[in-house]
C-alpha cells in the first residue's frame, strides 16, 4: 500500500487525467456512422421466431434526450414459446454465408454507428397469448471489438439484453442503451460461437471463463458520455485486462466482473464466483468505476475483481458483495457501505472471502461468495485505500468491518462510521491518516502477519474501547477512549512486538493494557508521547513478557505495573543517572501512584523512574535469590543461588513521598541462615536506590518490610547496595525486631538526605537525626561459609565480620558506590 506521504488529499489534475484516460474508449477506429449489426445467425431460439428488418426503425422508447435515428435495424422476436425468460443466442460473424439477420458482403459483427439504432422488439407469447420475456445474447465472433456509438435498445414484452465479444466491447461517447430488464456486457475468451458462454446461457446461467485470456486483448469500456439511464434492474460489465465504467447511471444494481471466473444468472445479473482450481479461470484486470457524484446512483455495487479496483464517483455497497484479490481497491469518491438489515448481520462489510478470525464481531458470518484465484484454497481479499469518503452510517448499523490484506485511510480522506469499527488485515497492516469520526462503540484493529504494522497518524476516539493487535504499532496522534473504556495493545503473532508512541502522540483510557496478550516473546515500547490511564497502566502479563520501555515521554496514572519485565525501563538522556528517569505522574489520591515492578530477565536489568508526586512501590514477583539447593557433595561446592538477572539496578526518584511496600515475591532466604522472615521482603537483585523529596517509608507500623537485595557474597561493583535518600526516612517505623536489611557481602548501605549539590546531609531516621543516634537497621551481609548443618548452603546472613562506620553503624566489607 502507498505510504501516506504519497497519498492524494483530493482529486488532483494528475489523478483526474489518469481516470479520464482509463475511462476513454480503447484506441480503435470508430465504426461508420451508419454501422449496424450484420451477418447474424440464430444459434438458439427456444422456439421463438427471430427476424431482422432494416427498413423498420423502432419508435423511440420514451427515454428523454435520445436522438431519432434514420438508419436502423430491428430484430423482431415473436411466436409462442414454452416458458418465460426463453433464451435467444445470436452469432454475429464475418461471413454472410447462411446468415439470416442482416447479411452483408463484407464486415460483420455487432457494431452500432453514431447515427444508427439497433432495436430488439420482443412480442413473444406463452400459450394462451400471454406476453412473456426473452433473454437475448449477442456474440460477436469477428475477432474485432464490438463498438456501440449509437442507440441500442430492447423493448416490448421485456427481458434482458446481452452483448459478448472475446476481443472487447466499447460503448462510446454519445451512445444510448435502453434495456429496462437489464444489460450485460461480457468480454471473455469463451465468448465464441458454440462456446461455453453460449451453451451455458441457454440454461439460464452464463458461465464466464477467463482461462486463456491474452494480455491486451479484451476488456470493456463504457464512456463517461454514454447514456445508460434507460438500463433498469441491472448493469453487468465483465471483462479482462481493463474494465472501465464511467457513464450516466441506470436505476438498478451494478455488477462488475473483472477477470474472475463466475456464473451469472441471465435474468438478474447476479454473479457467483466459480474460479476454484479446475473450474473457471481468472485473468488480471484493472477496473475503474466513475458513475457520477449523485448519491447512490446505483442501488448497489457487486464486484468480483482480480486486480485493482478504483472508484471515482459515488457507489453503494451492501455487506459481502465485493471481492477483490491481487490488487487494491482505491476509493477516490464516496463509498456508502450498508449492512444487511437483520438482527445479527447489522454491519457494513468490505472484503471477507472466508476470512475467519477471533476478531469477527459476534453474530457476523463469513461472506458466502468465495474467490479462489485459480487455487484450491480461498484467496485473500486485497488491500483497500480510501482517498475519498467512506460512510457506514445506515440506520440499524452496528458499525463497519473490513477483512483484507491491508487497510489505509489517506491524509485528507474521511471515514464516517457509526457504532464500532473492525479493521482486520492479513499481511499489509492498517494506516489511519485521514479523518475518523468518533465511534459510539469501539475500535478493533488486528494487523495479522509476521510483519504487519498499524499506523495511527490522525486522532481516533472511541467510547467503549480500542484494541490494537499488531507486531508493530506506530502512534503519532491522539488515541482516546472515553471513560470507562480501555485501550489494549499486543502482538498477536510469534516474535517480539513493538509499540512506538511519538512525541506528538497520546493514549488515554481508563485502563491501558500494553502487551498483555499474545506470544511469549517480549513486547518493546518506545514512549516519547503521553500515556494517561485514569485507572491503571499495565505493561505485560504472566504469559507475555515486557521488553524494553524507553523514550522521553511520560505516564500519568494512579497504578503502574511492569509485569514479567525482561527488558529495562529507562529514560537515558544524560550520563548523570540522577538526571534521568522515565517520567511518571501520579493521578490518584493526593497525586499518588502505585508502581509494581516484577523483574525476571535472563540478564541484568535497569529500572530508572522519575515520579512527579507521591509514590508507593513494590517489586512484585522479583526475587533477589533463587530457592536454595543442597550442596554438591561430590565436589564440596554449592549451587549458585544468584538469579539470572543479578546485578540489576532499581533507581527511583519521587518529588513527593515514597513508601516501599510488601510485594508478592516468596521469601527464599529461610535455608541460607536464620533471618527474621516474619515480614515481607522488598526484593531486587542489585542496586536499590530510592530517593524522596519528602518522606521515605520502608513498610509501616502494620506491615513492616525488609529490603533484601543480597544475592552473592561479592556483587558487581556499582550494581549492589542500598541507598535510601530523603529528608525523613522511616525504616519499619522502629518496630522491634524488624530493623534488618539484607545485602551483599561487599555492598554499601547509605541512609542520607537528598544530594544538595555538595554532598548528602544527614537524614532524620526513624524520628531522630542520624548524626546524633545510630538508628539505621541491622545490616545482614551475605557471605560464604563452610557448609554445615546450620548453614547447609554454605552461605550466611548474619552481621559477624563487621566494622563501625563514622555514624556508628556496623557494616561489613563496605564499598561506597559511585552514584554517577
LINWORA-V934730 format. One record per pair of residues at least 6 apart in sequence whose ideal C-beta (glycine too) atoms are under 7 Angstrom apart, sorted by the first residue. I is the first residue (numbers start at 0). J is the second residue. If there is no record, write none. Layout:
i,j
I,J
I,J
//
This chain:
i,j
0,327
0,382
0,384
0,405
0,407
0,427
1,384
3,409
3,410
3,430
3,432
3,456
6,386
6,409
6,410
6,432
7,14
7,386
7,409
8,410
8,411
9,411
10,331
14,331
18,287
18,289
18,311
21,241
21,243
21,287
22,222
22,223
22,243
22,245
22,287
22,289
23,222
24,169
24,171
24,220
24,222
25,144
25,167
25,169
25,220
27,144
27,146
27,169
29,146
29,148
29,171
30,110
30,112
30,146
30,148
31,112
32,112
32,113
32,114
33,70
33,112
33,114
33,115
34,110
34,111
34,112
34,115
35,70
35,72
35,101
35,111
35,115
35,117
36,72
36,91
36,101
36,109
36,110
36,117
37,101
37,102
37,103
37,106
37,107
37,108
38,91
38,92
38,93
38,94
38,95
38,98
38,102
38,103
38,107
39,51
39,89
39,90
39,91
39,98
39,100
39,101
40,89
40,90
40,92
40,97
40,98
40,99
41,49
41,87
41,89
41,99
42,88
42,90
42,192
42,197
43,86
43,87
43,88
43,201
44,87
45,80
45,85
45,86
45,87
46,78
46,80
46,81
46,85
47,76
47,77
47,78
47,80
47,85
47,87
47,123
47,133
48,77
48,78
49,74
49,76
49,87
50,75
51,72
51,74
51,100
51,101
52,73
52,75
53,72
53,101
55,73
56,68
56,71
56,73
56,116
57,71
57,73
57,118
57,120
59,65
59,67
60,152
60,154
60,177
62,177
62,228
62,229
64,226
65,150
65,175
68,114
68,115
68,116
68,149
68,150
70,114
70,115
71,115
71,116
71,117
71,118
72,101
72,117
73,118
73,120
74,100
74,119
75,120
75,122
76,87
76,119
76,120
76,121
76,122
76,123
76,133
77,122
77,123
78,123
79,124
79,125
79,126
80,123
80,125
80,131
83,125
83,131
83,132
84,132
84,134
84,203
84,266
85,123
85,133
86,134
86,136
86,200
86,201
86,265
87,133
87,134
87,135
88,136
88,138
88,197
88,200
88,201
89,100
89,137
90,138
90,140
90,192
91,107
91,108
91,109
91,137
91,138
91,139
91,140
92,107
92,140
92,141
92,192
93,107
93,141
94,107
95,102
95,103
95,104
107,141
108,139
108,141
108,143
108,145
109,137
109,139
109,145
109,162
109,164
110,145
110,146
111,117
111,147
111,148
111,149
111,150
111,151
112,148
112,149
113,148
113,149
113,173
114,149
115,149
116,149
116,150
117,151
118,152
119,135
119,153
119,160
120,154
120,155
121,133
121,153
121,155
121,156
121,157
121,158
122,155
122,156
123,131
123,133
123,156
124,130
124,131
125,131
130,156
131,156
132,156
132,157
132,158
132,180
133,158
134,158
134,159
134,265
134,266
135,153
135,158
135,160
135,161
136,161
136,163
136,197
136,200
137,161
137,162
137,163
138,163
138,190
138,192
138,197
139,145
139,164
140,191
140,192
142,166
143,166
144,164
144,166
144,167
144,168
144,169
145,162
145,164
145,168
146,169
146,171
147,170
147,171
147,174
147,176
148,171
148,173
148,174
149,174
150,175
151,176
152,176
152,177
152,178
153,160
153,178
153,180
154,177
157,179
157,180
158,180
159,178
159,180
159,181
159,183
159,265
159,266
160,178
160,182
161,183
161,185
162,168
162,184
163,185
163,190
163,196
164,186
164,190
165,186
165,187
165,188
165,190
165,191
165,217
166,216
166,217
167,186
167,217
167,218
167,219
168,184
168,186
168,219
169,220
170,176
170,220
170,221
170,222
170,225
171,222
171,225
172,222
172,224
172,225
173,224
174,225
174,226
175,226
175,229
176,182
176,227
176,229
176,230
177,229
178,229
178,230
179,231
180,231
180,232
181,231
181,232
181,233
181,251
181,268
182,230
182,234
183,235
183,268
184,219
184,235
184,236
185,196
185,207
185,237
186,217
186,218
186,219
186,237
186,238
186,239
187,196
187,207
187,208
187,209
187,237
187,239
188,208
188,209
188,210
188,211
188,212
189,195
189,196
189,208
190,196
195,206
195,208
196,205
196,206
196,207
199,205
199,206
200,265
203,264
203,265
203,266
204,262
204,263
204,264
204,265
205,263
205,265
206,262
206,279
207,237
207,256
207,260
207,261
207,263
207,279
208,260
208,279
208,280
209,239
209,258
209,260
209,280
209,281
209,282
210,279
210,280
212,239
212,282
214,240
215,240
216,240
217,238
217,239
217,240
218,238
218,239
218,240
218,241
218,242
219,236
219,238
219,242
220,243
221,236
221,243
221,244
221,245
221,246
222,245
222,246
223,245
223,246
223,289
225,246
226,247
227,234
227,246
227,247
227,248
227,249
228,247
228,249
230,249
230,251
231,249
231,250
231,251
232,251
233,251
233,252
233,254
233,267
233,268
234,249
234,251
234,253
234,254
235,254
235,263
235,268
236,242
236,244
236,255
237,256
238,284
239,258
239,282
239,284
240,284
241,284
241,285
242,255
242,257
242,284
242,286
243,287
244,255
244,288
244,290
245,289
245,290
246,290
248,290
248,291
248,296
248,297
251,297
251,298
252,268
252,297
252,298
252,299
252,301
253,297
253,300
254,268
254,270
254,301
255,286
255,288
255,302
256,270
256,303
257,284
257,286
257,303
257,304
257,305
257,306
257,308
258,281
258,282
258,283
258,284
258,304
258,305
258,306
259,272
259,274
259,281
259,303
259,304
259,305
259,370
260,272
260,273
260,274
260,278
260,279
260,280
260,281
261,270
261,271
261,272
261,273
261,279
261,303
262,271
262,273
263,269
263,270
270,301
270,303
271,368
272,303
272,322
272,368
272,369
272,370
273,279
274,280
274,281
274,370
274,371
274,372
274,373
275,371
275,375
276,371
276,373
276,374
276,375
280,373
281,305
281,372
281,373
282,305
283,305
283,306
283,325
284,304
284,305
284,306
285,306
285,307
286,304
286,306
286,307
286,308
286,309
287,309
287,311
288,309
288,310
288,311
288,312
288,314
289,311
289,312
290,296
290,297
290,312
291,312
291,313
292,312
292,313
292,332
293,313
294,313
295,313
295,315
295,335
296,313
297,314
297,315
298,315
299,315
299,316
299,317
299,320
300,314
300,315
300,316
300,321
301,320
301,321
302,308
302,321
302,323
303,322
303,370
304,323
304,326
305,324
305,325
305,372
306,325
306,326
307,326
307,327
308,323
308,326
308,328
309,329
309,331
310,330
310,331
310,332
310,334
311,331
311,332
312,332
313,332
313,333
314,334
315,335
315,337
316,334
316,336
316,349
317,337
317,339
318,338
318,339
318,344
318,346
318,347
318,348
319,348
319,351
319,366
319,367
319,368
321,349
322,352
322,368
322,370
322,380
323,380
323,381
324,370
324,372
324,378
324,379
324,380
324,381
325,372
325,381
326,381
327,381
327,382
327,383
327,384
328,381
328,383
329,384
329,386
330,385
330,386
330,387
330,389
331,386
331,387
332,387
333,387
333,388
333,390
334,389
335,390
336,347
336,349
336,389
336,391
336,399
337,347
337,393
338,344
338,345
338,346
338,347
338,393
338,395
338,396
340,395
343,362
344,362
344,363
345,395
345,396
345,397
346,360
346,363
346,396
346,397
346,398
346,399
346,400
347,391
347,393
347,396
347,399
348,400
349,383
349,401
350,380
350,383
350,401
350,402
350,403
351,365
351,366
351,380
351,402
352,366
352,369
352,370
352,377
352,378
352,379
352,380
353,365
353,366
353,369
353,377
354,365
354,380
354,402
354,423
355,365
356,423
356,445
358,421
358,423
358,443
358,445
360,400
360,421
363,400
369,377
370,377
370,378
371,377
371,378
372,378
379,404
379,425
380,402
380,403
380,404
381,403
381,404
382,403
382,404
382,405
382,427
383,401
383,403
383,406
384,407
384,409
385,407
385,408
385,409
385,412
385,414
385,433
386,409
386,412
387,412
388,412
388,413
388,415
389,414
389,415
390,415
391,398
391,399
391,415
391,416
391,417
392,415
392,417
396,417
396,418
397,418
397,419
398,416
398,417
398,418
398,419
398,420
398,421
398,440
399,416
399,420
399,421
400,421
401,421
401,422
401,423
402,423
403,424
404,424
404,425
404,426
404,427
405,424
405,426
405,427
405,428
406,422
406,424
406,429
407,430
408,414
408,430
408,431
408,432
408,433
408,435
409,432
409,433
410,432
410,433
411,433
412,433
413,433
413,434
414,433
414,434
414,435
415,436
416,436
416,438
417,439
418,438
418,439
418,440
419,438
419,440
419,441
420,438
420,442
421,443
422,429
422,444
423,445
424,446
424,447
424,451
425,447
425,448
426,448
426,451
428,446
428,451
428,452
428,453
428,469
429,444
429,446
429,453
430,454
430,456
431,454
431,455
431,456
431,457
431,459
432,456
432,457
433,457
434,457
435,457
435,459
437,460
438,460
438,461
438,462
439,462
440,461
440,462
440,463
441,461
441,463
441,464
441,465
442,459
442,461
442,465
443,466
444,453
444,466
444,467
444,468
445,468
445,491
446,452
446,453
446,468
446,469
447,491
447,492
448,492
449,470
449,492
449,494
450,470
451,469
451,470
452,469
452,471
452,473
453,467
453,469
453,472
454,473
455,474
455,475
455,476
455,478
456,475
456,476
457,476
458,476
458,477
459,465
459,478
460,479
461,480
461,484
462,481
462,484
463,484
464,480
464,484
464,485
465,478
465,480
465,486
466,487
467,488
468,489
468,491
469,490
470,490
470,492
470,494
470,496
471,497
472,488
472,498
473,499
474,499
474,500
474,501
474,504
474,506
475,501
475,503
475,504
476,503
476,504
477,504
477,505
478,486
478,505
478,506
479,507
480,486
480,507
480,508
482,509
482,533
483,509
484,508
484,509
485,508
485,509
485,510
485,512
486,506
486,508
486,511
487,512
487,515
488,498
488,513
488,514
489,496
489,514
489,515
489,516
489,517
489,522
489,543
490,496
490,517
490,518
490,522
491,517
492,518
493,518
493,520
494,518
494,520
495,520
495,521
495,522
495,523
495,546
496,514
496,517
496,522
497,523
498,513
498,522
498,524
499,525
500,506
500,525
500,526
500,527
500,528
500,530
500,552
501,527
501,528
502,527
502,528
503,528
504,528
505,528
505,529
505,531
506,530
507,531
508,532
509,533
509,534
510,532
510,534
510,535
511,530
511,532
511,536
511,537
512,537
513,524
513,537
513,538
514,522
514,538
514,539
514,543
514,545
515,537
515,539
515,540
515,543
516,543
517,543
519,542
521,544
521,545
521,546
521,565
521,566
522,539
522,543
522,545
522,546
523,546
523,547
523,566
524,548
525,549
525,550
526,548
526,550
526,552
527,550
527,551
527,552
528,552
529,552
529,553
530,536
530,554
531,555
531,556
532,556
533,586
534,558
535,556
535,558
536,554
536,556
536,559
537,560
537,562
538,545
538,548
538,560
538,561
538,562
539,545
539,561
539,562
539,563
539,564
540,562
540,563
541,563
543,563
544,563
544,565
545,561
545,562
545,563
545,564
545,565
545,566
546,565
546,566
547,566
547,567
548,566
548,568
548,581
549,569
549,570
550,570
551,570
551,572
553,582
553,583
553,584
554,583
555,584
555,586
556,586
556,592
557,585
557,586
557,587
557,591
557,592
557,593
558,592
558,593
559,583
559,592
559,594
560,595
561,568
561,596
561,597
562,597
562,619
563,597
563,599
564,596
564,597
564,598
564,599
564,604
565,599
565,600
566,600
566,604
567,604
567,605
567,606
568,581
568,606
568,607
568,608
569,581
569,605
569,607
570,579
570,580
570,581
570,582
570,607
571,579
572,579
573,579
575,819
576,607
576,650
576,819
577,818
579,607
580,607
580,608
580,609
580,652
581,607
581,608
581,609
582,609
582,611
583,592
583,594
583,608
583,609
583,610
584,611
584,612
585,591
585,592
585,610
585,612
585,613
585,614
589,613
590,612
590,613
591,612
591,613
591,615
592,610
592,612
592,614
593,615
594,608
594,614
594,616
595,617
595,619
596,606
596,618
596,619
596,621
597,619
597,620
597,621
598,604
598,606
598,621
598,644
598,647
598,683
599,620
599,621
599,644
600,643
600,644
601,643
601,644
602,643
602,644
603,644
603,645
603,646
603,647
603,685
603,718
604,644
604,647
605,647
605,648
606,648
606,649
606,650
607,650
608,651
609,652
610,652
610,653
610,654
611,654
612,654
612,655
613,653
613,655
613,656
614,653
614,655
614,657
615,658
615,660
616,651
616,657
616,659
616,660
617,660
617,661
617,662
617,681
618,662
618,664
618,681
618,682
618,683
619,662
619,663
619,664
620,663
620,664
621,664
621,682
621,683
622,642
622,664
622,665
622,667
622,682
623,682
623,683
623,684
623,707
623,708
623,709
623,710
624,640
624,642
624,667
624,668
624,709
624,710
625,640
625,642
625,667
626,667
627,640
627,667
627,670
627,671
627,792
628,638
629,791
630,637
630,786
630,791
630,792
630,793
631,637
631,638
637,786
637,792
637,793
640,792
641,710
641,711
642,684
642,710
644,684
645,684
645,685
645,710
645,711
646,685
646,714
646,715
646,718
647,683
647,684
647,685
647,718
648,685
648,686
648,718
649,683
649,685
649,686
649,687
649,688
650,688
651,688
651,689
652,690
653,691
653,692
654,692
655,692
655,693
656,691
656,693
656,694
657,689
657,691
657,695
658,696
659,681
659,689
659,697
659,698
659,704
659,706
660,704
661,679
661,702
661,704
662,679
662,681
662,682
664,680
664,682
666,676
666,680
668,674
668,676
668,707
668,741
668,796
669,676
670,791
670,792
671,792
671,794
671,795
671,796
672,790
672,795
672,796
672,797
674,739
674,741
674,779
674,796
675,736
675,737
675,739
678,698
678,703
678,704
678,705
678,737
679,702
679,704
680,705
680,707
681,697
681,704
681,705
681,706
681,707
682,707
682,708
683,708
684,708
684,710
685,708
685,718
685,719
686,718
686,719
686,720
687,706
687,708
687,721
688,722
689,695
689,723
690,724
690,725
690,753
691,725
692,753
693,725
693,726
694,725
694,727
695,723
695,725
695,728
696,729
697,704
697,706
697,730
697,731
698,704
698,731
699,732
700,732
700,734
703,731
703,734
703,737
704,731
705,739
705,740
705,741
706,721
706,740
707,741
708,721
708,742
709,741
709,742
709,743
709,781
709,796
710,743
711,743
711,781
712,743
712,744
712,781
712,782
712,783
713,743
713,744
713,745
714,743
714,745
714,746
716,814
717,816
717,817
719,743
719,746
720,742
720,746
720,747
720,748
720,816
721,740
721,742
721,748
722,749
723,750
724,751
724,752
724,753
724,759
725,752
725,753
725,762
726,752
726,753
726,762
726,763
727,762
727,763
728,750
728,762
728,763
728,764
729,765
730,738
730,765
730,776
731,737
731,738
732,765
733,765
738,776
738,777
739,776
739,777
739,779
740,748
740,776
740,778
740,779
741,779
741,781
741,796
742,748
742,778
742,780
743,780
743,781
744,780
744,781
744,782
744,811
744,812
745,812
745,814
747,813
747,814
747,815
747,816
748,778
748,810
749,815
750,762
750,764
750,769
750,775
751,759
751,762
752,759
752,760
752,761
752,762
761,768
761,769
761,770
762,769
764,774
764,775
765,774
767,774
769,806
773,806
773,807
773,808
775,808
777,798
778,798
778,809
778,810
779,796
779,797
779,798
780,798
780,811
780,812
781,794
781,796
782,795
783,793
783,794
784,790
784,793
784,794
784,795
785,793
786,792
786,793
798,809
798,811
800,811
801,809
801,810
801,811
802,809
802,810
803,809
804,810
804,813
//
